[in-house]
Amino acid sequence: MTLQRINRVQSALYIGLFAASASTFAQANLVNNGSFESGSFASWTEVGNSAFNGVQCPGAGAVPQGICGAYFGPIGSLGGIQQAIATVPGGQYTISFSFLGDGSAPGQFIVDFGGVTLLSRSDAAAATVGFQAFEFIATANSSSSLLSFNFRNDLGFMELDNVAVTAVPEPGTYALMLAGVGALLYARRRIRRH
């Protein structure tokens, strides 16, 4: 085997390893319009008191992701948005989002996934450094899990952006990837001997 051919085989092995690891670790966001870049609540359903809810596009740097973000200011009762997410029963999912409260009272912020409350805050304090990133892991109970955000803010507005739901890879996925890496390294070692 020529040195040039060995180098081509090694390059192919590295490309295969990179593609395998990238596909294993890169998980698709299951939420549609999670950063509200449509400039609206497209793909979301508004629920409850939605009189002072909306989407604004102040530009890059003003929101954590993209140029748009959602704001919520229901007075006197809860109002918000929800979206049905296709899930696998028993599968684990990472739910993440960025939130900015203003500390107004009375105020409430509640996040549910599949009927389970992930976060419930009263009079959510204003963040001193801007948006706060939140991340939770939850198990789906059915083939469709409702992701909902509910707000009440009588004296101001709360903001939401960068909403994502991604599947958590099963441990078997990591084991399979490690087996593939081992096989590639073995093949590389064998090629070097020849």
C-alpha positions as CSV (number, residue, x, y, z in Angstrom):
1,M,0.0,0.0,0.0
2,T,1.5,3.4,-1.0
3,L,1.9,6.2,1.5
4,Q,-0.5,8.3,-0.6
5,R,-3.2,5.7,-0.4
6,I,-2.7,5.3,3.4
7,N,-3.1,9.0,3.9
8,R,-6.4,8.9,1.9
9,V,-7.7,6.1,4.0
10,Q,-6.8,7.9,7.2
11,S,-8.5,11.1,5.9
12,A,-11.6,9.1,5.1
13,L,-11.5,7.5,8.6
14,Y,-11.2,11.0,10.3
15,I,-14.1,12.4,8.2
16,G,-16.2,9.4,9.1
17,L,-15.4,9.8,12.8
18,F,-16.2,13.5,12.7
19,A,-19.5,12.9,10.9
20,A,-20.5,10.2,13.4
21,S,-19.7,12.3,16.4
22,A,-21.4,15.4,15.0
23,S,-24.6,13.5,14.2
24,T,-24.6,11.9,17.7
25,F,-24.2,15.2,19.6
26,A,-26.1,17.6,17.4
27,Q,-29.7,17.4,18.4
28,A,-32.5,19.1,16.4
29,N,-34.7,21.6,18.2
30,L,-38.3,20.2,18.2
31,V,-39.8,23.6,18.9
32,N,-41.0,25.6,15.9
33,N,-40.4,29.4,16.0
34,G,-38.6,29.1,19.4
35,S,-36.9,32.4,19.0
36,F,-40.0,34.1,17.5
37,E,-38.0,35.1,14.4
38,S,-41.3,35.0,12.4
39,G,-42.1,38.3,14.2
40,S,-45.2,36.6,15.6
41,F,-46.5,33.7,17.6
42,A,-46.6,31.5,14.5
43,S,-46.6,27.7,15.5
44,W,-47.6,28.7,19.1
45,T,-51.2,28.8,20.5
46,E,-52.0,31.8,22.7
47,V,-53.9,30.8,25.9
48,G,-55.7,32.7,28.6
49,N,-55.3,36.4,29.0
50,S,-53.4,37.5,26.0
51,A,-54.3,41.2,25.9
52,F,-50.7,42.5,26.5
53,N,-48.7,39.7,24.9
54,G,-46.7,40.1,21.7
55,V,-43.5,39.7,19.7
56,Q,-41.0,42.5,19.1
57,C,-37.8,42.6,16.9
58,P,-35.4,45.0,18.6
59,G,-32.4,43.6,16.7
60,A,-29.3,41.5,17.3
61,G,-27.8,41.9,20.8
62,A,-31.1,42.9,22.4
63,V,-32.3,39.3,22.7
64,P,-30.3,36.1,23.3
65,Q,-31.1,34.5,19.9
66,G,-31.7,36.2,16.6
67,I,-33.4,39.6,16.4
68,C,-36.9,39.0,17.8
69,G,-38.3,38.0,21.2
70,A,-41.7,37.6,23.0
71,Y,-43.0,39.8,25.7
72,F,-45.9,39.1,28.2
73,G,-47.9,41.4,30.5
74,P,-51.3,39.8,31.3
75,I,-53.1,41.8,34.0
76,G,-55.1,40.1,36.7
77,S,-54.9,36.5,35.4
78,L,-52.5,34.2,33.6
79,G,-51.9,34.2,29.9
80,G,-49.3,32.8,27.6
81,I,-48.4,30.4,24.8
82,Q,-48.2,26.7,24.3
83,Q,-47.0,24.3,21.6
84,A,-47.5,20.5,21.2
85,I,-44.1,18.8,20.8
86,A,-43.8,15.3,19.1
87,T,-42.1,13.1,21.7
88,V,-41.4,9.4,22.3
89,P,-43.1,8.0,25.5
90,G,-40.4,7.4,28.1
91,G,-37.8,9.5,26.2
92,Q,-35.9,12.2,28.0
93,Y,-35.8,15.8,26.6
94,T,-33.9,18.9,27.5
95,I,-36.1,22.0,27.7
96,S,-34.2,25.3,27.6
97,F,-35.2,28.9,27.2
98,S,-34.1,32.5,28.1
99,F,-36.2,34.5,30.4
100,L,-36.2,38.2,31.6
101,G,-38.4,39.2,34.6
102,D,-38.9,42.7,35.8
103,G,-39.7,42.0,39.5
104,S,-43.2,43.5,39.3
105,A,-45.8,42.4,41.8
106,P,-48.1,40.7,41.5
107,G,-46.4,38.5,38.9
108,Q,-46.2,34.8,38.0
109,F,-44.2,32.8,35.6
110,I,-45.0,29.1,35.1
111,V,-43.4,26.6,32.7
112,D,-44.9,23.1,32.1
113,F,-43.9,20.2,29.8
114,G,-46.2,17.2,29.3
115,G,-48.3,18.3,32.3
116,V,-45.4,18.5,34.7
117,T,-44.4,21.9,36.1
118,L,-40.8,22.6,35.5
119,L,-40.6,26.1,37.0
120,S,-43.0,28.3,39.0
121,R,-42.0,31.8,40.2
122,S,-43.9,34.5,41.8
123,D,-42.9,38.1,41.3
124,A,-39.9,37.0,39.2
125,A,-37.1,39.4,40.0
126,A,-35.4,41.5,37.4
127,A,-32.1,40.0,36.2
128,T,-29.2,42.3,36.9
129,V,-27.3,41.1,33.8
130,G,-30.2,40.6,31.4
131,F,-31.8,37.4,30.3
132,Q,-31.4,34.3,32.5
133,A,-30.9,30.9,30.7
134,F,-32.8,28.0,32.1
135,E,-32.5,24.3,31.3
136,F,-34.5,21.3,32.5
137,I,-34.6,17.6,31.7
138,A,-38.0,15.9,31.6
139,T,-39.4,12.6,30.6
140,A,-42.2,12.4,28.0
141,N,-45.4,10.6,29.0
142,S,-46.9,10.4,25.5
143,S,-46.3,10.9,21.8
144,S,-47.2,14.5,22.1
145,S,-46.1,16.7,25.0
146,L,-47.5,20.2,25.6
147,L,-44.9,22.9,26.3
148,S,-46.5,25.9,27.9
149,F,-45.4,29.2,29.3
150,N,-47.8,31.2,31.4
151,F,-47.3,34.7,32.8
152,R,-49.0,37.4,34.9
153,N,-47.4,40.8,35.2
154,D,-49.8,43.5,36.3
155,L,-47.3,46.4,36.2
156,G,-44.8,45.5,33.5
157,F,-43.6,42.9,31.0
158,M,-41.7,39.6,31.1
159,E,-39.7,38.5,28.1
160,L,-39.0,35.0,26.6
161,D,-36.6,33.9,23.9
162,N,-34.5,31.0,22.6
163,V,-37.0,28.2,23.5
164,A,-35.7,24.7,22.6
165,V,-36.6,21.1,23.2
166,T,-34.1,18.5,22.2
167,A,-34.0,14.7,22.7
168,V,-31.4,13.5,25.2
169,P,-29.3,10.7,23.6
170,E,-29.7,7.3,25.2
171,P,-26.6,5.8,26.8
172,G,-26.5,3.1,24.1
173,T,-25.9,5.9,21.5
174,Y,-22.7,6.9,23.3
175,A,-21.6,3.2,23.6
176,L,-22.2,2.7,19.8
177,M,-20.2,5.8,19.0
178,L,-17.3,4.7,21.3
179,A,-17.3,1.3,19.6
180,G,-17.1,3.1,16.2
181,V,-14.2,5.2,17.3
182,G,-12.4,2.1,18.6
183,A,-12.9,0.4,15.2
184,L,-11.6,3.4,13.4
185,L,-8.5,3.6,15.6
186,Y,-7.9,-0.2,15.1
187,A,-8.2,0.2,11.4
188,R,-5.8,3.2,11.4
189,R,-3.2,1.2,13.5
190,R,-3.5,-1.7,11.1
191,I,-3.0,0.5,8.1
192,R,0.2,2.0,9.7
193,R,1.7,-1.4,10.2
194,H,1.4,-2.1,6.5
